[in-house]
Amino acid sequence: MTSKVHLDHAHLLHLLKAMIRIRRFEAKCVELYQAQEILGFLHLYDGEEAVSVGVIEALTPQDAIIATYREHGQALARGVDPGCLMAEMMGKLNGCCRGRGGSMHFFDRSHRFYGGNAIVGGGLPLALGVALADKMQGRSSVTACFFGEGAVDEGEFHETLNLAKLWRLPILFVCENNRYSMGMAVERAEADIDFVHKASGYRIAGEKVDGMDVVAVESAAKNAVDRVRSDSEPYFLECQTYRFRAHSMFDAQLYRSKDEVEEWRKKGPILRFRTWLEANRLIKAEELSTIEEAVEKEIAAAVAFAAAGGLEPVSEIDRFVTMEAIPS
């Protein structure tokens, strides 16, 4: 089954705006982090925007998403309100998790966005459970599970792929291969760096796609989602990408050179897509300005919404927590 991506003018501008929104949102997060308005850990998605935008374009509102601790891109691409996300980043009560989750634990049930998970590979078995629940209740939903290549080293990766195939669950596994995991070149850590090949060990079909090309990602994702939905079988999509910023704000990046990062920036998904649009006369200068101005207003409004929020009262610290009596 092959699905075509309809690259009409409005859709092209939508893809560009979605990627720019993610980039500008995170740039503002860096500013707020340095000003100590955002605390804790912060893992940025800078450079990987085409993956989340392309894949999520292929999903329906009824489909589910499981992400990682680098989930700002997926949440924004899914349509979760930027103000609620920024408020969560700042630990405010008006955040999507009442300020309890922070950067690594976004959650929005209305969008079927189930995290955000601080454990490497921790979202994989959760995706298994969501997909199993959907199948048992007769839904035709697909669960898209995003994870980095570092998660392939974890036992739950192998356990999840094995059960997904055994139980014929409708899961799209999206491996965001950013080449360095947490801080080591993948070829230095993996005897087999072909992750699609690893999936084939569980008889799960898959393919590689250029994760810096939003159109290529969307096309591959649409075909994959259609296949998962029609066959009720898992599928593996390896998106080969590159994060421009450090693994986290505490990472000195001693494992790669600044020159390498700068070379990759020249191939970044936003720059690449915008250049292609301009070269083919598919976008006008005023349209680009309109997009950038609109995004800047969105981000400013998100920051204002977050700043206006308060903190959760200490008196509610045990809300949502079941306090069971411990036998003596």
N, C-alpha and C positions, 0 to 999 in steps of 0.2 A: 504494500500500500504506500503510495507516494502522495504527499500533500504539497501544494505549492504555496509559497509565501507571496501574498499580494502586495507588491511594492508600489502601491499608489503613493502619491505625493504626501497625503496626510499621514500615512503609516510611516514613511521615512522620517518625517519631522517628529513623529511620536517617539520613534526609537532613539533619535538623537537627544530629544529632551529628557527621556527617561535616564539615559546614561549621564547627561550633564547634571541632572538632579542628584544622582548618587554622588558624583564627584564633588559637587559644591556642598552638599550636606556634610560630607566627611571633612572637607576643608574647614568648615565652620566648627566641627567637632574638635579638630586639632587646636584651633584657637581657644576654644572653651576649656580644653584639657590643660593647655599651657597656662591659662588663667585660673586653674583649679576650680572651675565651675563644673567640670566633669571629673570624677575621681575613679579610682580602681583601674581595671585593665581596659585597654582600647586596641582592638585589632582592626586595621583598616582594609578596605576592599579596593583601594586605588589601583587601577589597571585591569581589574577583572570584571568591569561593569557589563561588558558584552555578554558574559555568561548568564548572569541572573536575568538581564533584560530579554535576551534571546530565548532562554528556556521558559520563562514565565509567560511570555507571549503565546506560547503553545498550549498553555493550560486553560481550563475553564474555572469559573468561580467555585464549582463543586469539587475540584481537585484539591488535594492537600499538599502542604509544603513542610518539609523538615530541613532545617538549616544548621549552620555551625555557629561558633562564637564570632565569626566574621560575617554576620548576617544582615548588616545594614542595607547592602545592595538588594538582597532578596526581599526584605520587608518593604522597601520603597518601591521596587518593581512590582510587587504584589498589590500595591495601592494602599498600604497601611498609612494612616495620616502622619505626615512628617512632624507635626506638632506633638502628637502623642509619643512619637519615637524620641524626639529631642528631650521631652520632659522625662522620659524614662532614663535617658543618658544622664540627666542631671539629678536623678534620684527623687523626682517630684511625684506627688500624689496623683497628678493629672497625667502621668505616664501610662503607657499601655499595660504595665504590670504594677501600677501604683508606686513606682519607684523602687520596687523590691528586686527587680532583675538586673537593671543596668544594661550596659552595652552588650553583654553576652547572652541575655535571656529575653529577647523580644518574643511576645506572644500575642496573637490576636485571633480569637476564636471565630469572629464574624468573617474573617478572611481565610479561615482554615490554615492559618499560619501558626504552626506548632513549634516554634523555636528555631533558633537559639539554644545552643547546648555547649557548656563550658568544657565538656569532656571530649577529647579527641576520639572521634568515631562513635560518640555516645548517641548520636541521632539515628544511627543505622538500625538498631533494634526497635527504636520507637517507630520508625517508618514501617517496619515489619508489622507492628501491632496495629497501626492506623490502617494499613492496607488490608490486613486480615479482618478488622472490624467492618470496613467498607464492603468487603467481599461477602462476609457472613450476613450482612444486612441487605444484600442485593443491590448495592449502589454500583454505578458504572464509573466511579471515580478512580483517578490515577493519583498515586502518591509520588511526588518528586522529592528525592532525598539528595541534598547537596552535602558534599564532604570534600576535604582536601586529600591530596595523595598521601599525606602522612598517616591518614586513617587506615590505609591499606595494610599497615603493619600491625594493626590491632586485631585481636581474636574475634571481636564482634563483627568485623568486616566479613570474615570467612563464614562465621556462623549465620549471619544475616543472609548472605548470598545463597548459601546452601538451603536454608529454609524457604527463602523466597521462590527458589526454583522448585523445591519439593512440593510446596503448597500452591504453586502457580499464582503468585500474588502480583497485582498490577502496580509494580514499583518501577519508576524511572530512576536509576542510580546515576547521579551526575557527579563525576569526579572532576573537581577543579584542580587540575595539575599545574601548580604554580612553580614547580621545578625545585623548590628548596624546602618543602615541608616547614618545620619550625626553624631550621638553621643549618641544613646540610644539603648539598646537591644530591638529587635523587639517585644519580648513577653511583654515588659513593655509599649509598645505604641499601640499594635494592639490587639483587642479583638479576632480576627480570624487571625492567622498567616499562614493559608493555602491559599496561593495566587492563586493557581490553583482553589481552591474553589470559590474565589472571581470572577475569570473569568467565572466560570460556571454560576454565577448569570446573566450573559449576554448570556448564552447558547453558550459560546465559549469553545471548547474542549481544553484540555491541559494536561501536565504531568510535573513531577519533574524529575530532573536529577542531578547526582553528578557533580557539576561544578568544582571539583578539578581533574576530570578524562577526559582528552582531547578526548580519544577514545569514551567514553560514550556520551560526548557532541556532537561530530561529528555524531555519529550514530543517536541520538535522533533528531538532527537538520536536517539531511538528510530526515528522515521519515516525520518530520514536514513540511519541505519545499515542498516535493513532494505532501503532502496532501493539503497544501495551494494552490499550483499551479494547481493541478488537480480539486479541488473543488471550487476554488475562494472563500474561506472562511478563516477567521482569525483563528489563533491557538496560544496558550499560552504555553510558555516553561519557567519553573522556574528553573534556574541554581543555586543550593545551593553552595555558595562559601565563601571565607573569604579574606578580604584585610589585608595584613600584616602591611602596614604602616598606619599612621593616615589618617583621612578623608581629611585633607589638611595639608600644611606645618605649619599652625597656630594652629593645634589641639593638645592639651596636652594629649589626650587619657585617661582622668580620669575615663572613663566608663568601662575600661577593664584592666586586669593585664598583666604585661610583661610575666608572666609564661604562661598565656593562649595563647598569640601570639606565643611564642616559641614552644608550643605544636602543634599549627597549622602549623608552619613552617615545622615541621617534616612530615606533610601530604601535603606539597605544590605540585602544579601540575607538576612543572619541576622535582623536586627531585623524586616524585612518579613515573613519567613516565620514567625517566632515570633509576631508580632502577629496574623497571619492564623490561626495554630493556636489561639491563645488566644481570639480573637473568635468562632471557630466551635466552641469547647469541644472541641478535638481534642487538647489536651494539658493535663495537670494540673500544678499548681505543683510537686508532689513529683516528677513525672516529669522536669521541667526541671532540678530540683536534682540528681536522680540522674545525668542526662546530664552536667551540669557537673562534678560530683564525679568521675565516672568518667574524664572527659577530663583533669582536673587530675592524677589518679593516673597516667594514661598518660604525660603530659608529664614528670611527676616521674621516672617510671621510665626514660623515654628519656634524660633528662639524667644520671641515675645510671649508666646503661649506658655513655653516651658518656664520662663522667668516669673510669670504671674502665678505659677502654681506653688502650693505650699508643700510641706513635708508631712508624711503620715504621722498622726499622733502616736506617741509612745504607748498610750493606753490601748492601741489596737495592734500591738506587736504580736499578740498571739492569735490574731484573726487568721482564718484559713489553716490553723494548726490544730490538729487533734491531740489533746493532752490526755493520754491514757494513764490510768493509775498503774504504777509499777508494784507488783506483788512484793510484800515484805518477806 
